[in-house]
């Protein structure tokens, strides 16, 4: 049940990730990502140093894994620059389905008939959302096909990162703090390198704006450090598939944030895709969730 609480808290905080679109409107995706992970790296560095990690193969084990998570951020920001935050939220809801398949194939997590049924239904919903811009002739409400394909790539590499994180924590003995910290440092270095070639002098004035500073601090701390630590903690104390439940809960919070702050709207067709995704993920893992609740109540 503690893992479930961590998942809910992570989902609530992650739901505001769509606010990144405000930063991406003013800065290119690489600079925006660098600022976010620069803040995150500064915040988490003292805790990482205090943990006194002595793993011999930490770079070999965790840097390739961290590059997957970095690619997820890159694809997410590229998608966000041309598509909508609602589209990203709902496409990411397909991650638990991908995780269930990959975790079963790569690390031997159980995959039963109920999960398979949910995976199939949910994937239909995810594909429906991704192709919605074509159906609706490119309406801005749902973004465009190019942006949504970036979101699909982001979802795929995030699923691989989730499964890899479970293996690093359960099989190799790394702590959630170590896995999270190495990712933050790796992402910061990668985006700093890219930003050298994309940075424009006009960005200085934009970055100095109080609203942008506060938003970057929010994204770097609450949306990055806290959420990734909660997520990795849930990975450690449950499974890769169970930890990915945060993508089930996330759309509910995210839509409220995106509609309220970013002034996005939701069409009936968009809701159909949402319903297919959420029904699929509930079928895939609903019994496991209920069992966790029953176990907690019986204690």
C-alpha positions in Angstrom: 0.0 0.0 0.0 2.9 2.3 0.7 4.0 1.9 -3.0 0.5 2.8 -4.1 0.6 6.0 -2.0 4.0 6.9 -3.6 2.5 6.3 -7.0 -0.5 8.6 -6.3 1.8 11.3 -5.0 4.1 11.0 -8.0 1.1 11.2 -10.3 -0.2 14.3 -8.7 3.2 16.0 -9.0 3.8 14.7 -12.5 0.4 16.0 -13.6 1.9 19.5 -13.7 4.7 18.5 -16.2 2.5 19.8 -19.0 3.4 23.3 -17.7 6.7 22.7 -19.4 4.9 23.9 -22.5 5.0 27.4 -21.1 8.8 27.2 -21.0 9.1 25.5 -24.4 7.0 28.3 -26.0 9.8 30.8 -25.0 12.9 28.5 -25.2 14.0 25.7 -27.4 13.4 22.2 -25.9 17.1 21.5 -25.2 17.7 24.7 -23.2 14.4 24.2 -21.4 15.4 20.6 -20.5 18.9 21.7 -19.4 17.5 24.3 -17.0 15.1 21.7 -15.5 17.8 19.1 -14.9 20.4 21.7 -13.8 18.1 22.6 -10.9 17.3 19.0 -10.2 21.0 18.1 -10.2 21.8 20.8 -7.7 19.0 19.8 -5.4 19.8 16.1 -5.4 23.6 16.3 -5.3 24.0 16.7 -1.5 21.9 13.7 -0.9 23.8 11.6 -3.4 27.1 12.6 -1.9 25.9 11.8 1.6 24.7 8.4 0.5 28.4 7.4 -0.1 27.8 5.0 -3.0 30.6 2.5 -3.5 29.3 0.5 -6.4 32.2 -0.5 -8.7 30.3 -0.5 -11.9 27.9 2.4 -11.3 28.8 4.1 -14.6 28.5 1.0 -16.7 25.2 -0.1 -15.0 23.4 3.2 -14.7 24.6 5.6 -17.4 23.1 3.6 -20.3 19.9 3.3 -18.4 19.9 7.0 -17.7 20.4 7.8 -21.4 17.0 6.0 -22.0 15.3 8.4 -19.5 17.1 11.3 -21.1 15.8 10.3 -24.5 12.4 10.2 -23.0 12.7 13.8 -21.9 14.1 14.8 -25.3 11.2 13.2 -27.2 8.7 14.6 -24.7 9.9 18.2 -25.2 10.1 17.8 -29.0 6.5 16.6 -29.0 5.3 19.3 -26.6 6.7 22.0 -28.9 4.2 21.0 -31.6 1.5 19.0 -30.0 -0.6 19.4 -26.8 -0.1 18.5 -23.2 -3.3 16.5 -23.2 -2.1 14.3 -26.1 1.1 13.6 -24.2 -0.8 12.7 -21.0 -3.0 10.2 -22.6 -0.4 8.6 -24.9 1.7 8.1 -21.8 -1.2 6.3 -20.3 -0.1 3.4 -22.6 3.2 3.0 -20.8 1.8 0.4 -18.2 0.9 -1.8 -21.2 4.4 -1.5 -22.7 5.9 -2.1 -19.3 3.9 -5.2 -18.6 5.0 -6.8 -21.9 8.7 -5.8 -21.6 8.8 -6.7 -17.9 7.4 -10.2 -18.7 9.9 -10.7 -21.6 13.0 -9.2 -20.0 12.8 -9.8 -16.3 10.1 -12.4 -16.0 7.2 -10.5 -14.4 3.9 -12.3 -14.6 1.6 -11.6 -17.5 -1.8 -13.2 -17.3 -4.9 -13.3 -19.6 -6.5 -10.3 -17.8 -3.4 -8.2 -18.3 -3.3 -9.2 -22.0 -6.9 -8.2 -22.5 -6.3 -4.8 -20.9 -3.1 -4.3 -22.9 -4.9 -4.9 -26.2 -7.8 -2.5 -25.4 -5.5 0.1 -24.0 -3.2 0.0 -27.0 -6.2 0.6 -29.3 -6.9 3.7 -27.2 -3.3 4.9 -27.3 -3.1 4.5 -31.1 -6.5 6.3 -31.5 -5.1 9.3 -29.5 -1.9 9.3 -31.5 -3.7 9.3 -34.9 -6.4 11.7 -33.7 -4.8 14.8 -35.4 -5.2 13.0 -38.8 -8.9 12.1 -38.1 -9.7 15.7 -36.9 -7.6 17.3 -39.7 -4.9 18.7 -37.4 -7.0 20.5 -34.9 -4.8 22.2 -32.3 -6.8 20.6 -29.5 -5.0 17.3 -30.1 -1.8 18.5 -31.7 -0.4 16.9 -34.8 0.8 13.5 -36.0 4.5 14.5 -35.8 4.3 15.7 -32.2 2.3 12.7 -31.1 4.7 10.3 -32.7 7.4 11.9 -30.6 5.3 11.2 -27.6 5.0 7.6 -28.6 8.8 7.3 -28.9 9.0 8.9 -25.4 6.6 6.4 -24.0 8.6 3.5 -25.4 11.9 4.5 -24.0 10.3 5.4 -20.7 8.9 1.8 -20.5 12.4 0.4 -21.2 13.7 2.7 -18.5 11.1 1.5 -16.0 12.0 -2.2 -16.6 15.7 -1.4 -16.5 15.2 0.5 -13.2 13.5 -2.5 -11.6 16.4 -4.7 -12.7 19.0 -2.2 -11.4 17.3 -2.0 -8.0 16.1 -5.6 -7.5 19.0 -7.5 -9.1 22.0 -5.2 -8.9 21.2 -3.6 -5.5 21.2 0.1 -6.4 19.1 2.4 -4.3 16.3 4.6 -5.7 18.3 7.6 -4.8 21.4 6.4 -6.7 19.3 5.5 -9.8 17.6 8.8 -9.8 20.7 10.9 -9.1 22.7 9.3 -12.0 19.8 10.0 -14.3 19.7 13.7 -13.2 23.4 14.2 -13.7 23.4 12.4 -17.1 20.4 14.4 -18.4 22.0 17.6 -17.3 25.3 16.9 -19.1 23.6 15.8 -22.3 21.3 18.8 -22.5 24.1 21.2 -21.5 26.1 19.9 -24.5 23.2 20.3 -27.0 22.3 23.7 -25.6 25.7 25.1 -26.5 24.6 24.8 -30.1 21.0 26.0 -29.7 21.3 28.8 -27.1 20.3 32.3 -28.3 21.3 35.6 -26.7 17.6 36.6 -26.3 17.1 33.6 -23.9 19.0 35.5 -21.2 16.2 38.0 -20.8 13.6 35.3 -20.9 15.3 33.1 -18.3 15.6 36.2 -16.0 11.8 36.6 -15.9 10.5 35.8 -12.4 7.6 33.7 -13.8 10.1 31.5 -15.8 12.5 31.2 -12.8 9.6 30.0 -10.5 8.4 27.6 -13.2 11.9 26.1 -13.8 12.3 25.7 -10.0 9.0 23.9 -9.8 9.8 21.7 -12.7 13.3 20.9 -11.4 12.3 20.1 -7.8 8.7 18.9 -7.5 8.2 17.6 -11.0 11.7 16.0 -11.3 13.5 15.2 -8.1 10.4 14.4 -5.9 8.5 12.5 -8.6 11.5 10.4 -9.8 12.4 9.5 -6.2 8.8 8.5 -5.5 8.6 6.5 -8.7 11.9 4.6 -8.0 10.8 3.9 -4.5 7.6 2.4 -5.8 9.7 0.3 -8.3 11.8 -1.0 -5.4 8.9 -1.9 -3.2 6.5 -3.4 -5.8 7.3 -4.2 -9.5 7.9 -2.4 -12.7 4.3 -3.0 -13.8 2.8 -1.8 -10.5 5.0 1.3 -10.4 3.7 2.2 -13.9 0.2 2.6 -12.3 1.1 6.2 -11.9 0.3 6.6 -15.6 -3.3 5.3 -14.9 -3.9 8.0 -12.3 -1.9 10.8 -14.0 -4.4 11.6 -16.8 -7.0 12.6 -14.3 -4.8 15.1 -12.6 -3.1 16.3 -15.8 -6.3 17.0 -17.7 -7.5 19.2 -14.9 -4.1 21.1 -14.9 -3.9 21.4 -18.7 -7.5 22.6 -19.1 -7.2 25.1 -16.2 -3.8 26.5 -16.9 -3.0 26.0 -20.5 -6.6 26.7 -21.7 -6.8 23.4 -23.6 -10.1 21.8 -24.3 -11.3 18.2 -24.7 -13.4 17.0 -27.6 -15.8 14.0 -27.5 -13.5 12.1 -29.8 -10.6 12.8 -27.4 -12.6 11.4 -24.6 -13.3 8.2 -26.5 -9.6 7.6 -26.7 -9.2 8.4 -23.0 -12.0 5.9 -22.1 -10.3 3.1 -24.1 -7.0 3.8 -22.5 -8.3 3.9 -19.0 -10.6 0.9 -19.3 -7.7 -1.1 -20.8 -5.3 -0.2 -18.0 -7.9 -0.9 -15.3 -8.5 -4.3 -16.8 -4.8 -5.0 -17.0 -4.0 -4.3 -13.4 -7.3 -3.6 -11.6 -7.3 -6.9 -9.6 -3.7 -6.2 -8.4 -4.7 -2.8 -7.3 -7.8 -4.1 -5.5 -5.7 -6.8 -3.8 -3.3 -4.2 -2.5 -6.2 -2.2 -1.1 -7.7 -5.3 0.6 -4.4 -6.2 2.1 -4.0 -2.7 3.5 -7.5 -2.6 5.0 -7.0 -6.1 6.6 -3.9 -5.0 8.5 
